Amino acid sequence: MKIAIVCYPTFGGSGVVATELGIALSKRGHEIHFVTYHQPVRLETLNANLHFHEVHVPKYDLFKYQPYELALSSKLVDVVKEHDVDVLHVHYAIPHAYAAYMAQQILKDAGIHIPIVTTLHGTDITLVGSHPFYKSAVTFSINHSNVVTAVSESLKQDTLKLFDVKQDIHVVPNFIDPTKYNPRDKPCKRSLIANEEEAIVTHISNLRPLKRIGDVIQIFNTIAAAIPAKLLIVGEGPDKSKAIALVKRLKLVDKVVFLGKSSEIDKILCYTDLFLLPSEKESFGLAALEAMLHKVPVISSNAGGLSEVNSHGKTGYLYPVGDVAAMAKGALSLLTNPELHNTFKENAYEHAKSFDLNRVISSYEGLYAKAVG
Ligand code: GMT
């Protein structure tokens, strides 16, 4: 099949899922066309089955806001015509599903029918999409997609609660490629970042307020008061300066390392002992799943779809949002008990493998066939 994938090309979970999916589909013989404003960060090489089409938005001083949706719709029309694309798969409703609908209508005028598969990822629904300024356009785009998927049951329920959806929503969870990560197959360069006796605790996100980076630091503060430990904060985002200020206030400067955006997540997770994700909202928590594949147990909140990924008392612990005391206690119970920690590490790895890419790919292939059919 020829599939055009629209996504955000950034480090965010939706872009990562879209890119990894496209790469995997290309290996199964499909011809994939990524359409976005920048080459996706995880898309390192292009080949006969993997193409990238850049969306340019010409800048005119006349406009206060440059019309990205318009440029994206036009680009989609061109790509579909030039490459005989069978289906559009758009990740993140805003504004991708809306732009895809416009492209569909434009192509209809030319006698071409192009079906749309829309995958909802989280904040396109729970935070941004349900805002009154966007809600009617998002509802319309969902209802006019040929197939709609959500990355967790929790996100499906949120979507049904927040929007007047007349569509079936198929739950297709996010995934990992178990062949891509060989946890601990090489010696991890642990000494680069911490001393022998220090536990390494990691948080990876886009440091938006809903990630509750303050909670991450407070949990770590309790951990560091009890045992030698280092906290690695990976990612960039609006709450970074607040986080730096809190680290200074709690006198943790020599124990907290801000690593910024990284393309070496597997290397960081290789030497990580525990992963923290205390988010206020999280439709799935791909970062937690990637940690688990590297045998890293997860201390998380129980928000949204996290309980569909992290299993309490098995792969980590889940607590109500904001309960930093309980999260710190759970973290210390693992970090101070090597036998229990090892059991959780193995459990995390085994559980992560149940999100095998190959199962998910077949679901998407089935849905493409349904959309086309
Ligand atoms: O978490 C973010 O802020 C990024 C966001 C995105 O759109 O990339 O992530 C969302 O999609 C990911 C992939 O499906 C999910 O793993 C994240 O849980 C989800 N984020 C939220 O729901 C807050």
Boltz pocket constraint, residues with backbone or C-beta under 6 A from the ligand:
constraints:
  - pocket:
      binder: B
      contacts: [[A, 12], [A, 13], [A, 14], [A, 15], [A, 17], [A, 92], [A, 120], [A, 121], [A, 122], [A, 123], [A, 151], [A, 174], [A, 206], [A, 208], [A, 210], [A, 281], [A, 282], [A, 283], [A, 284], [A, 285], [A, 286], [A, 287]]
      max_distance: 6.0
